[in-house]
Amino acid sequence: MELRGDDRAVTVQIGAVLLFGILIIALATFQATVVPDQNASTEFEHSLDAQQGMADLRNALLSAGSSGDPASASVPLGTTYEQRTFLINPPPARGSIRTVGTGDPRVNVTLANAVAESPYENARDYWDGDAHTYDTGAIVYTPNYNEYREAPVTVYEHSLVANVYDENRTLERTGQTLIRGSRINLLTINGTLQENGITGESVDARPL
């Protein structure tokens, strides 16, 4: 008598292997295409939040300069991505905020030939036409995203917040208060700020 082998389970095994392979291909495709797109969207939304944080910082600086009272604002430096069970995210995106030029004499402000018309003698003695030099500079927020490659650098300088995309393209985020008709409202920045990270950074503005 001849016994025949039973190979009916081979079909089930092959089907399981094919299904597993399809699943792996689907996950790989999702990892390579959908995950970067979703992370780029997260970074784009964070970029908008960071730009608003710089605008809030600008308002805090103007408020401290006009009222004489300290003010503060928070700038979100970086962001994290949504948690994924079977897929992989890059490290959290970091950002930095720093002052530029505040200790550089080449970018300071000098006022000369200014004479005070004031009932206060000390004001007239100080503003007597002699030159007075003040340190100043800019505050720069720089993102370091993993996917959003065209994110701007956001700069505060002379009461104006602007996004700098490249050497030839700049987009204003706020108006300026430096010149109003025949009046010049000069707010200088002194001090050093250098922070890098993921969380929000609170920046304090103290009038001098």
C-alpha positions in Angstrom: 0.0 0.0 0.0 1.3 3.4 -0.9 0.9 6.3 1.6 0.5 9.8 0.2 1.8 12.9 2.0 -0.5 15.6 3.1 0.7 19.1 2.1 -2.5 21.0 2.6 -1.0 23.2 5.4 1.6 24.6 2.9 -1.1 26.9 1.4 -1.9 28.3 4.8 1.8 28.9 5.6 2.4 30.6 2.2 -0.7 32.8 2.8 0.6 33.8 6.2 4.0 34.7 4.8 2.5 36.7 2.0 0.2 38.6 4.4 3.2 39.4 6.7 5.2 40.6 3.7 2.3 42.9 2.6 2.1 44.2 6.1 5.8 45.0 6.3 5.7 46.7 2.9 2.7 48.8 4.0 4.5 49.8 7.2 7.6 50.7 5.3 5.7 52.8 2.8 3.9 54.6 5.6 7.2 55.2 7.4 8.8 56.6 4.3 6.0 58.8 3.1 3.2 59.5 5.6 5.3 59.9 8.7 7.6 62.6 7.2 4.5 64.5 5.9 2.8 64.4 9.3 6.0 65.5 11.1 6.5 68.3 8.6 2.9 69.5 9.4 3.7 69.4 13.1 6.9 71.5 12.5 5.0 74.0 10.3 2.4 74.5 13.1 5.2 75.0 15.6 6.9 77.5 13.3 3.8 79.6 13.4 3.7 79.3 17.3 7.4 80.4 17.5 6.7 83.4 15.2 3.9 84.4 17.5 6.2 84.0 20.5 8.6 86.4 18.9 5.8 88.9 18.2 4.8 88.6 21.9 8.4 89.2 22.9 8.5 92.3 20.7 5.3 93.6 22.5 6.9 92.9 25.9 10.0 94.8 24.9 8.0 97.8 23.7 5.9 97.7 26.8 8.9 97.6 29.1 10.5 100.5 27.2 7.4 102.7 27.3 6.1 101.9 30.8 9.3 101.4 32.7 7.9 98.1 34.1 9.4 94.7 33.5 7.6 92.4 31.0 8.1 88.9 29.7 7.1 86.6 26.9 7.7 82.9 26.1 9.0 81.6 22.8 8.5 77.8 22.2 12.0 76.7 21.0 11.2 73.2 19.8 8.6 70.6 19.4 7.9 66.8 19.7 6.0 64.5 17.5 3.0 62.3 18.1 3.7 59.0 19.6 3.8 56.0 17.3 3.5 52.3 18.2 5.1 50.5 15.2 6.8 53.4 13.5 9.8 55.6 14.2 10.0 59.3 14.8 13.2 61.4 14.5 14.5 63.1 17.6 12.5 66.1 18.8 13.1 69.3 16.8 15.1 71.8 18.6 15.4 75.6 18.2 17.6 78.4 19.5 17.1 82.0 20.5 19.9 84.5 20.9 21.0 88.1 20.8 23.1 89.3 17.9 25.3 92.3 17.9 24.6 93.6 21.5 28.3 93.5 22.3 29.6 94.6 18.9 30.5 98.3 18.6 30.0 98.1 14.8 26.2 97.8 15.3 25.6 100.2 18.1 23.6 103.4 18.0 25.1 106.9 18.3 23.0 110.0 18.8 24.8 113.3 18.1 23.7 117.0 18.0 20.6 116.2 20.2 19.6 119.0 22.5 16.8 118.6 25.1 14.0 121.2 25.3 13.1 120.3 28.9 12.2 122.0 32.1 14.6 119.5 33.9 18.2 120.7 34.2 19.7 117.2 34.3 18.0 116.4 30.9 19.4 119.6 29.4 22.9 118.8 30.8 22.8 115.3 29.3 21.3 116.1 25.9 23.6 119.1 25.2 24.6 118.2 21.6 27.4 115.8 22.5 27.4 112.3 21.0 26.0 109.4 23.1 26.5 105.8 22.1 24.3 102.8 23.1 24.7 99.1 22.6 21.9 97.4 20.7 21.3 94.5 18.4 18.8 91.9 17.3 17.1 88.9 18.8 17.1 85.9 16.5 15.1 82.7 16.6 16.5 79.8 14.5 14.6 76.5 14.2 16.3 73.2 13.5 13.5 71.0 12.0 13.9 67.5 10.6 11.4 67.8 7.7 10.3 71.4 7.3 13.3 72.6 5.4 12.0 76.0 4.3 11.2 77.3 7.7 12.2 80.9 8.2 14.6 82.5 10.7 12.5 85.0 12.8 14.3 88.2 13.8 13.4 91.1 16.1 15.2 94.3 15.4 14.2 98.0 15.9 10.6 97.2 16.9 10.1 95.0 13.9 9.6 91.2 13.7 10.4 89.7 10.3 10.8 86.2 8.8 14.0 85.8 6.8 13.7 83.0 4.3 16.9 83.6 2.3 19.1 86.6 1.4 16.5 88.0 -1.0 13.2 87.3 0.7 11.9 88.8 4.0 8.4 88.9 5.3 7.3 91.3 8.0 5.3 89.8 10.9 4.6 93.0 12.7 4.7 96.7 12.1 7.4 99.0 13.3 7.3 101.9 15.8 10.7 103.3 15.2 9.5 106.2 13.0 6.1 107.8 13.5 5.9 111.0 11.4 8.6 113.3 12.7 9.1 111.3 15.9 11.8 108.6 16.4 11.1 106.1 19.1 14.5 104.4 19.6 14.4 101.2 21.8 17.9 99.7 22.2 18.7 96.2 23.4 21.5 95.4 25.9 22.5 92.1 27.4 23.2 88.6 26.2 20.6 85.8 25.5 21.6 82.3 24.3 19.2 79.4 24.7 18.8 76.1 22.8 16.2 73.4 23.5 12.8 72.0 23.0 10.6 73.6 25.7 9.4 77.2 25.8 11.9 79.9 26.8 10.7 82.8 28.9 12.5 86.0 28.1 12.4 88.9 30.6 12.6 92.5 29.4 13.9 94.8 32.1 14.1 98.6 31.4 17.4 100.3 32.2 
